[in-house]
Amino acid sequence: MVVVKSVTIDGESIHVFRNGIYIFESSSGFTLELDLIVSEVVVKKYKTVENVIVEIELKDGRIINSIMHVKILTGGLPQINLFCELDDIHDYEGFTRVGENDSWFPNIEDGITIEEIRKVEMPNEDVSIKLNLPIDQVEWIKKHKKKSLNEMFQKLIYEYWEKQDA
């Protein structure tokens, strides 16, 4: 069985939580498929990209360099599927082969949660809040920079959250 050691996309090493690499066999030919559980930040970065340059380092020392198509998989955990067509599968000795009529595909979601992923890389989202505050509080808020307000609100929310869970 082939095991992936590291993945680099467009020259940037990405944190991979789980992966499955295999050759998909269909009536139209063979494709190399790499399913990755990654962070939500990585999914957001590549969700509008069609093709990437990928370097896959395998545990046995082999390195695969290829231009691959990107497909974002929806549903459970944040996943990316990278794939490319193969002309010659002889260079891919030891890879699992999956046919288009097979019911088995690598299940890479088992044993990992979104909370574990977010401990490694927490995504940030912009949020707009409409408040009705006294004018002196509005003036105080306007005097502060966005970065310091973000830090203050994060701390305030986490402290309030912890008190609610206690």
Phi and psi in degrees as GROMACS dihedral restraints (atoms count N, CA, C in turn):
[ dihedral_restraints ]
;  ai    aj    ak    al  type     phi  dphi    fc
    3     4     5     6     1   -88.3    20    10
    4     5     6     7     1   135.0    20    10
    6     7     8     9     1  -122.5    20    10
    7     8     9    10     1   132.4    20    10
    9    10    11    12     1   -84.0    20    10
   10    11    12    13     1   130.7    20    10
   12    13    14    15     1   -93.4    20    10
   13    14    15    16     1   -45.0    20    10
   15    16    17    18     1  -154.4    20    10
   16    17    18    19     1   158.4    20    10
   18    19    20    21     1  -133.7    20    10
   19    20    21    22     1   131.6    20    10
   21    22    23    24     1  -121.2    20    10
   22    23    24    25     1   128.6    20    10
   24    25    26    27     1  -115.6    20    10
   25    26    27    28     1   123.4    20    10
   27    28    29    30     1    48.5    20    10
   28    29    30    31     1    42.3    20    10
   30    31    32    33     1    82.0    20    10
   31    32    33    34     1    -1.1    20    10
   33    34    35    36     1  -111.0    20    10
   34    35    36    37     1   123.0    20    10
   36    37    38    39     1   -70.2    20    10
   37    38    39    40     1   132.9    20    10
   39    40    41    42     1  -114.6    20    10
   40    41    42    43     1   150.5    20    10
   42    43    44    45     1   -80.4    20    10
   43    44    45    46     1   121.8    20    10
   45    46    47    48     1  -110.6    20    10
   46    47    48    49     1   123.0    20    10
   48    49    50    51     1   -83.7    20    10
   49    50    51    52     1   -41.2    20    10
   51    52    53    54     1  -150.1    20    10
   52    53    54    55     1   157.7    20    10
   54    55    56    57     1  -154.7    20    10
   55    56    57    58     1   162.1    20    10
   57    58    59    60     1  -143.1    20    10
   58    59    60    61     1   125.7    20    10
   60    61    62    63     1  -120.0    20    10
   61    62    63    64     1   135.1    20    10
   63    64    65    66     1  -161.3    20    10
   64    65    66    67     1   167.1    20    10
   66    67    68    69     1  -103.0    20    10
   67    68    69    70     1   125.2    20    10
   69    70    71    72     1   -98.5    20    10
   70    71    72    73     1   125.7    20    10
   72    73    74    75     1  -109.9    20    10
   73    74    75    76     1   122.0    20    10
   75    76    77    78     1  -131.1    20    10
   76    77    78    79     1   177.2    20    10
   78    79    80    81     1   -64.7    20    10
   79    80    81    82     1   -21.6    20    10
   81    82    83    84     1   -91.6    20    10
   82    83    84    85     1    -5.3    20    10
   84    85    86    87     1   137.6    20    10
   85    86    87    88     1  -156.5    20    10
   87    88    89    90     1  -116.9    20    10
   88    89    90    91     1   142.1    20    10
   90    91    92    93     1  -130.3    20    10
   91    92    93    94     1   145.1    20    10
   93    94    95    96     1   -88.0    20    10
   94    95    96    97     1   125.7    20    10
   96    97    98    99     1  -118.6    20    10
   97    98    99   100     1   135.8    20    10
   99   100   101   102     1  -130.2    20    10
  100   101   102   103     1   109.3    20    10
  102   103   104   105     1   -94.9    20    10
  103   104   105   106     1   130.8    20    10
  105   106   107   108     1  -128.4    20    10
  106   107   108   109     1   133.2    20    10
  108   109   110   111     1   -92.1    20    10
  109   110   111   112     1   119.9    20    10
  111   112   113   114     1  -130.6    20    10
  112   113   114   115     1  -175.4    20    10
  114   115   116   117     1   -81.8    20    10
  115   116   117   118     1   163.8    20    10
  117   118   119   120     1   -64.0    20    10
  118   119   120   121     1   -28.7    20    10
  120   121   122   123     1   -64.2    20    10
  121   122   123   124     1   -43.3    20    10
  123   124   125   126     1   -66.4    20    10
  124   125   126   127     1   -43.2    20    10
  126   127   128   129     1   -59.8    20    10
  127   128   129   130     1   -45.0    20    10
  129   130   131   132     1   -61.5    20    10
  130   131   132   133     1   -38.8    20    10
  132   133   134   135     1   -65.4    20    10
  133   134   135   136     1   -37.7    20    10
  135   136   137   138     1  -105.3    20    10
  136   137   138   139     1     4.3    20    10
  138   139   140   141     1   -68.8    20    10
  139   140   141   142     1   -19.8    20    10
  141   142   143   144     1  -107.8    20    10
  142   143   144   145     1     7.5    20    10
  144   145   146   147     1   -98.0    20    10
  145   146   147   148     1   137.0    20    10
  147   148   149   150     1   -92.6    20    10
  148   149   150   151     1   -41.4    20    10
  150   151   152   153     1  -133.6    20    10
  151   152   153   154     1   145.3    20    10
  153   154   155   156     1  -138.6    20    10
  154   155   156   157     1   159.3    20    10
  156   157   158   159     1   -94.0    20    10
  157   158   159   160     1   121.9    20    10
  159   160   161   162     1  -118.3    20    10
  160   161   162   163     1   136.8    20    10
  162   163   164   165     1  -118.4    20    10
  163   164   165   166     1   121.8    20    10
  165   166   167   168     1  -113.6    20    10
  166   167   168   169     1   119.2    20    10
  168   169   170   171     1   -99.3    20    10
  169   170   171   172     1   125.3    20    10
  171   172   173   174     1   -95.8    20    10
  172   173   174   175     1   155.4    20    10
  174   175   176   177     1   -61.2    20    10
  175   176   177   178     1   -26.8    20    10
  177   178   179   180     1   -82.5    20    10
  178   179   180   181     1     5.2    20    10
  180   181   182   183     1    98.2    20    10
  181   182   183   184     1   -14.6    20    10
  183   184   185   186     1   -69.7    20    10
  184   185   186   187     1   149.0    20    10
  186   187   188   189     1  -126.6    20    10
  187   188   189   190     1   131.2    20    10
  189   190   191   192     1  -111.8    20    10
  190   191   192   193     1   122.4    20    10
  192   193   194   195     1  -113.9    20    10
  193   194   195   196     1   128.1    20    10
  195   196   197   198     1  -160.2    20    10
  196   197   198   199     1   153.1    20    10
  198   199   200   201     1   -85.9    20    10
  199   200   201   202     1   124.5    20    10
  201   202   203   204     1  -126.2    20    10
  202   203   204   205     1   151.8    20    10
  204   205   206   207     1   -82.8    20    10
  205   206   207   208     1   149.5    20    10
  207   208   209   210     1  -111.4    20    10
  208   209   210   211     1   131.9    20    10
  210   211   212   213     1  -132.6    20    10
  211   212   213   214     1   126.2    20    10
  213   214   215   216     1   -88.2    20    10
  214   215   216   217     1   125.7    20    10
  216   217   218   219     1   -94.0    20    10
  217   218   219   220     1   126.7    20    10
  219   220   221   222     1   -96.9    20    10
  220   221   222   223     1   162.5    20    10
  222   223   224   225     1   127.7    20    10
  223   224   225   226     1  -109.5    20    10
  225   226   227   228     1   -76.2    20    10
  226   227   228   229     1  -109.5    20    10
  228   229   230   231     1   -77.8    20    10
  229   230   231   232     1   160.4    20    10
  231   232   233   234     1   -64.7    20    10
  232   233   234   235     1   119.4    20    10
  234   235   236   237     1  -133.9    20    10
  235   236   237   238     1   145.3    20    10
  237   238   239   240     1  -124.4    20    10
  238   239   240   241     1   138.3    20    10
  240   241   242   243     1  -112.4    20    10
  241   242   243   244     1   122.3    20    10
  243   244   245   246     1  -109.3    20    10
  244   245   246   247     1   136.7    20    10
  246   247   248   249     1  -151.2    20    10
  247   248   249   250     1   152.9    20    10
  249   250   251   252     1  -149.8    20    10
  250   251   252   253     1   152.2    20    10
  252   253   254   255     1   -74.1    20    10
  253   254   255   256     1   146.9    20    10
  255   256   257   258     1  -116.9    20    10
  256   257   258   259     1   132.5    20    10
  258   259   260   261     1   -88.5    20    10
  259   260   261   262     1   -40.9    20    10
  261   262   263   264     1  -127.6    20    10
  262   263   264   265     1   114.1    20    10
  264   265   266   267     1   -88.5    20    10
  265   266   267   268     1     0.8    20    10
  267   268   269   270     1   -65.6    20    10
  268   269   270   271     1   -24.2    20    10
  270   271   272   273     1   -78.2    20    10
  271   272   273   274     1    -3.6    20    10
  273   274   275   276     1  -114.7    20    10
  274   275   276   277     1    48.6    20    10
  276   277   278   279     1   -65.8    20    10
  277   278   279   280     1   134.9    20    10
  279   280   281   282     1    91.0    20    10
  280   281   282   283     1    -7.1    20    10
  282   283   284   285     1   -77.2    20    10
  283   284   285   286     1   140.2    20    10
  285   286   287   288     1   -65.0    20    10
  286   287   288   289     1   139.1    20    10
  288   289   290   291     1  -111.8    20    10
  289   290   291   292     1   131.5    20    10
  291   292   293   294     1  -122.0    20    10
  292   293   294   295     1   129.3    20    10
  294   295   296   297     1   -93.4    20    10
  295   296   297   298     1   158.5    20    10
  297   298   299   300     1   -64.7    20    10
  298   299   300   301     1   -20.4    20    10
  300   301   302   303     1   -98.8    20    10
  301   302   303   304     1    -0.4    20    10
  303   304   305   306     1   -73.5    20    10
  304   305   306   307     1   148.6    20    10
  306   307   308   309     1   -95.7    20    10
  307   308   309   310     1    -5.5    20    10
  309   310   311   312     1   -97.9    20    10
  310   311   312   313     1   130.6    20    10
  312   313   314   315     1  -136.4    20    10
  313   314   315   316     1   153.2    20    10
  315   316   317   318     1   -59.9    20    10
  316   317   318   319     1   129.3    20    10
  318   319   320   321     1   -98.8    20    10
  319   320   321   322     1   101.3    20    10
  321   322   323   324     1   -96.7    20    10
  322   323   324   325     1     0.0    20    10
  324   325   326   327     1   -86.2    20    10
  325   326   327   328     1   -19.0    20    10
  327   328   329   330     1   -59.9    20    10
  328   329   330   331     1   132.3    20    10
  330   331   332   333     1    83.6    20    10
  331   332   333   334     1    10.5    20    10
  333   334   335   336     1  -137.3    20    10
  334   335   336   337     1   145.8    20    10
  336   337   338   339     1  -122.2    20    10
  337   338   339   340     1   163.1    20    10
  339   340   341   342     1   -63.9    20    10
  340   341   342   343     1   -32.3    20    10
  342   343   344   345     1   -63.7    20    10
  343   344   345   346     1   -40.4    20    10
  345   346   347   348     1   -65.0    20    10
  346   347   348   349     1   -39.5    20    10
  348   349   350   351     1   -64.9    20    10
  349   350   351   352     1   -43.8    20    10
  351   352   353   354     1   -69.0    20    10
  352   353   354   355     1   -21.1    20    10
  354   355   356   357     1   -66.9    20    10
  355   356   357   358     1   -28.9    20    10
  357   358   359   360     1   -85.5    20    10
  358   359   360   361     1   -44.3    20    10
  360   361   362   363     1  -148.1    20    10
  361   362   363   364     1   104.2    20    10
  363   364   365   366     1   -89.1    20    10
  364   365   366   367     1   123.8    20    10
  366   367   368   369     1   -74.9    20    10
  367   368   369   370     1   149.3    20    10
  369   370   371   372     1  -109.4    20    10
  370   371   372   373     1   142.8    20    10
  372   373   374   375     1  -127.8    20    10
  373   374   375   376     1   141.8    20    10
  375   376   377   378     1   -75.3    20    10
  376   377   378   379     1   139.7    20    10
  378   379   380   381     1  -139.0    20    10
  379   380   381   382     1   140.5    20    10
  381   382   383   384     1  -112.3    20    10
  382   383   384   385     1   132.4    20    10
  384   385   386   387     1  -123.1    20    10
  385   386   387   388     1   129.2    20    10
  387   388   389   390     1   -97.6    20    10
  388   389   390   391     1   120.7    20    10
  390   391   392   393     1  -122.6    20    10
  391   392   393   394     1   155.0    20    10
  393   394   395   396     1  -114.8    20    10
  394   395   396   397     1   101.1    20    10
  396   397   398   399     1  -120.4    20    10
  397   398   399   400     1   156.8    20    10
  399   400   401   402     1   -61.2    20    10
  400   401   402   403     1   149.0    20    10
  402   403   404   405     1   -58.1    20    10
  403   404   405   406     1   -34.3    20    10
  405   406   407   408     1   -66.8    20    10
  406   407   408   409     1   -33.3    20    10
  408   409   410   411     1   -71.8    20    10
  409   410   411   412     1   -38.6    20    10
  411   412   413   414     1   -61.2    20    10
  412   413   414   415     1   -44.7    20    10
  414   415   416   417     1   -62.6    20    10
  415   416   417   418     1   -39.9    20    10
  417   418   419   420     1   -63.1    20    10
  418   419   420   421     1   -44.0    20    10
  420   421   422   423     1   -62.4    20    10
  421   422   423   424     1   -43.6    20    10
  423   424   425   426     1   -65.2    20    10
  424   425   426   427     1   -22.5    20    10
  426   427   428   429     1   -76.3    20    10
  427   428   429   430     1   -16.7    20    10
  429   430   431   432     1  -100.3    20    10
  430   431   432   433     1   149.7    20    10
  432   433   434   435     1   -78.0    20    10
  433   434   435   436     1   156.0    20    10
  435   436   437   438     1   -56.1    20    10
  436   437   438   439     1   -42.0    20    10
  438   439   440   441     1   -61.5    20    10
  439   440   441   442     1   -45.0    20    10
  441   442   443   444     1   -69.8    20    10
  442   443   444   445     1   -34.6    20    10
  444   445   446   447     1   -66.4    20    10
  445   446   447   448     1   -39.8    20    10
  447   448   449   450     1   -59.1    20    10
  448   449   450   451     1   -48.4    20    10
  450   451   452   453     1   -60.9    20    10
  451   452   453   454     1   -43.5    20    10
  453   454   455   456     1   -62.6    20    10
  454   455   456   457     1   -46.9    20    10
  456   457   458   459     1   -66.8    20    10
  457   458   459   460     1   -38.5    20    10
  459   460   461   462     1   -59.8    20    10
  460   461   462   463     1   -47.6    20    10
  462   463   464   465     1   -63.2    20    10
  463   464   465   466     1   -45.3    20    10
  465   466   467   468     1   -60.6    20    10
  466   467   468   469     1   -45.5    20    10
  468   469   470   471     1   -66.1    20    10
  469   470   471   472     1   -44.8    20    10
  471   472   473   474     1   -62.8    20    10
  472   473   474   475     1   -40.3    20    10
  474   475   476   477     1   -64.3    20    10
  475   476   477   478     1   -44.5    20    10
  477   478   479   480     1   -64.7    20    10
  478   479   480   481     1   -41.4    20    10
  480   481   482   483     1   -59.8    20    10
  481   482   483   484     1   -47.7    20    10
  483   484   485   486     1   -61.3    20    10
  484   485   486   487     1   -39.1    20    10
  486   487   488   489     1   -66.3    20    10
  487   488   489   490     1   -35.7    20    10
  489   490   491   492     1   -69.1    20    10
  490   491   492   493     1   -34.5    20    10
  492   493   494   495     1   -79.8    20    10
  493   494   495   496     1   -16.4    20    10
